[in-house]
Amino acid sequence: MNRLPVLVSPYGPYAGLALHVHDLTIRGHHTETLLAADEAEAITLMLGDHRTHRVSRLGRMYALRSLGRLDEAMRIAEDLIEDQKALGGPKATDAKIMADAAEVLIHLGRIDEGLHYVARAMAVLDVAPRKGLRYFSAMASLAEAARCADLFELADDAMRRCIESFENPDDLYRSAAELTHIELWLEWSLRLDQVGRTEDAANLVDKCVAVVEKLFGEGVDSPLGSAVLAVCYAKSGRTEEAFELVGDLLPRMREAGQSHEARMLHLANGVALRSTGEWRAARREFRAALELSVLRSQKLLFQYELATTAVLEFPGEPTQAVLESLRGHVEALWQLRLDRRTMLRQAYRRVELEAARMSADLAAASDALTGLGNRRMFDRRINAVTGGGTLLLIDVDHFKHINDHYSHGVGDRVLGEIAAVLRSHCRHDEVAIRFGGDEFAMFLSVGETEAREIAERIRRVILARDWNTIVPGLTVTLSMGLAECRSDEPGRELYDRADANLYAAKRSGRNQLAAA
């Protein structure tokens, strides 16, 4: 019987299924992405690979967003945030999911909520490791969310950090990030041009041309880069070069269904045609680009280009009135950027204050010696028990003898070593606590059978530890009592049952686990 290969990956053992989903959406095949996601998610659920399932869901969200199905994309984003709380993972992954959710919220017009998620992602990335693919991916998502909110300065900074996260200048991902950065500059320049800041817009266009030509000189082959270059050539008066790029690439992009590149190529063709006085042909190109637009910001850009072209082709009060109305709308949106920057600063400050409060709460509920939870946290957790999971109580055998015979300093080192072992056996939503001198507790999210296995592993690790490295002749063993929480059982009753099992383990000779 043939078996699927088990891939070693931070995303899950069957990551290849999800990576295929992402490959399709990166290439712009969004309808195919949804079909591939259906298959990947069914298989990964059946196999119990929840991490790969989550990565596939993320690819589905990107496809839905690109197709303009924003409500569906938002539902997935909310699910992913909840999944991240349960499954855990690196800080950069948390930030990426929050930034992706922010982008969808901003597209939906829920600006306050979107900026709050942007602020949360920024705060997480401030303390995340600044190298590697996870940081790169999270920064790219943050840049995209900022770009959607017209926060071009933040998006520019995020893309710079994204590119700097790679130490190897020849890395393929770095080249892709540079192209995305260039596309950001192009969009920024188009918006600046619309609000009359033509010199700033021209400077950004020149930067785009310089970097794309450098990348192409280094052997990078990218339809997106060619589309950006075509628009820049058209904007800077190099119409023949723009026509050459469009004529070669546009039919292929249309045929391949790559609407993003095709939309930009229609824009380049329209700008070049308008500069040569072919207004009707230019309007045809802008309409084609408008038909390929999904998001409101994209549509507004091409509506503005159509209105500008109409004034040239049909000069007069009606077309001028339409253009002035659109220009007023564009300028009002540009001014909203200032409000959004203020809103983001306020949201970031709220996130900082929330983090400081949580840090203070954690410190108040932490044991100073071991860094585990303390009695306060134990009382909070035991009173919040609602059914499901297990409670494991642990005592260090003959701990008073260790303190008396070797010293309290040795006893403290023993407690620290045990705490490290307990912490390493905690999953994302589990907690280890020291609630007495040599008394520990673990709130486990699994049933009794799996909890027994965890407890036995801990006991064997402590038993096998070479304690002579701390002081010659030292031995340490643990007694344990385990109880699975029953439905609607009060926390105090759960504790009493676990405690009774702990004392049963001690009466039976210590260095063992007792359960019902």
Secondary structure, 3 states (H helix, E strand, C coil): CCCCCCCCCCCCCCHHHHHHHHHHHHCCCHHHHHHHHHHHHHHHHHHCCHHHHHHHHHHHHHHHHHCCCHHHHHHHHHHHHHHHHHHCCCHHHHHHHHHHHHHHHHHCCCHHHHHHHHHHHHHHHHCCCCCCHHHHHHHHHHHHHHHHCCCHHHHHHHHHHHHHCCCCCCCHHHHHHHHHHHHHHHHHHHHHHHCCCHHHHHHHHHHHHHHHHHHHHCCCCCHHHHHHHHHHHHHCCCHHHHHHHHHHHHHHHHHHCCHHHHHHHHHHHHHHHHHCCCHHHHHHHHHHHHHCCCCHHHHHHHHHHHHHHHHHHCCCHHHHHHHHHHHHHHHHHHHHHHHHHHHHHHHHHHHHHHHHHHHHHHHHCECCCCCCECHHHHHHHHHCCCCCCEEEEEEECCHHHHHHHHCHHHHHHHHHHHHHHHHHCCCCCCEEEECCCCEEEEEECCCHHHHHHHHHHHHHHHHHCCHHHCCCCCCCCEEEEEEECCCCCCHHHHHHHHHHHHHHHHHCCCCCEEEC
